[in-house]
């Protein structure tokens, strides 16, 4: 399932969403609230072997009753996929059978840069930024997904039904 709106509609009522920012050395994790409105940084995991990384992620999926996973996809600025995007897709493909819930990719371009700017503006030290950046980037990615899927439809905003696509 790759459609964000379809995914949200099929989730159980209070299922949370886990956001993942997959780096080469660390994995940033973020968690949505049960209403799927707010993303909160959760944890930064040190990357190891896939089996150990997956075990830690699956433990979070079970602990927080996760209904879906949103993985940041590191696209190039022109929208193409390079080696990092391919590695991210491979990680998600291997995680999928263990996760027991849908996994969706979300464009993560400039997420780390935005988080670093915020941390610098808040006068965080270099070492503090290093501790926070990955889980905050995961929250930034997840919040983008939540904002996108939480937007009310035209029908919800106006109360009017668009019948222009009906065959009748």
Buried (B, 14 or more C-beta within 10 A) or exposed (E): EEEBEEBBEEBEEEBBBBBBBBBEEBBBBBBBEBEBEEBBBBBBBEBEEEEEBBEBBBEBBEEBEBBBBBBBBBBEEEEEEEEBBEEBBEBBEBBEEEBEBBBBBBBBBEBBEEBBEBBEEEEBEEEEBEEBBBBBBBBBBBBBBBEEBEEEEEEEEEEEEEEEEEEE
